[in-house]
Amino acid sequence: MGIGCSNGTTAAKKVVISINLGNSSLRGTLRDLDSGTLLNIQSLDLWGNSLFGSIPSNLGNMSELRYIDLSHNNFTGEIPSEIGMLRSLEHLHLNDNRLTGNIPNSIGNLTNLIDLWLLANDLTGPIAPEIGTLSSLTELRYLELSHNNFTERFHQR
């Protein structure tokens, strides 16, 4: 339940392609997340749990990820810059956590991004100018940054 696998053939093994455990009363960290065994994962949906600690930088190794929803948890620390390595990512939902620091400039590498939800955190600093370029590079339809502590507004060039 909540784990999706590919349709393996006799020549190819079945692999995990989705984890959908949103609102499942999970408690703990992602510190020991083994990105090496999840290289083919396309969807990681863990919203609405009691997860805490930092978002692991090794998420950047999961190059097939298209959908990440870690919203409505208690994650702290900064958004890892390695998130920008996820070139296939279309949906990034990190809202309603306790994330701090700046939005990493590497967000500008997410050229397939459709929606970016970072609202209701403790993000600070200026909003990365790369956010402004996303709308011209991608199909970005939803951008939600409200309820943070940014020091400046971005100006799209």
Buried (B, 14 or more C-beta within 10 A) or exposed (E): EEEEEBEEEEEEEEBBBBBBBBEEEEEEBBEEBEBEEBEBBBBBBBBBBEBBBBBBBBBBBBBBBBBBBBBBBBBBEBBBBBBBBBEBBBBBBBBBBEBBEBBBEBBBBBBBBBBBBBBBBEBEBEBBEBBBBBEEBBEBEEBEBEEBEBEEEBEEE
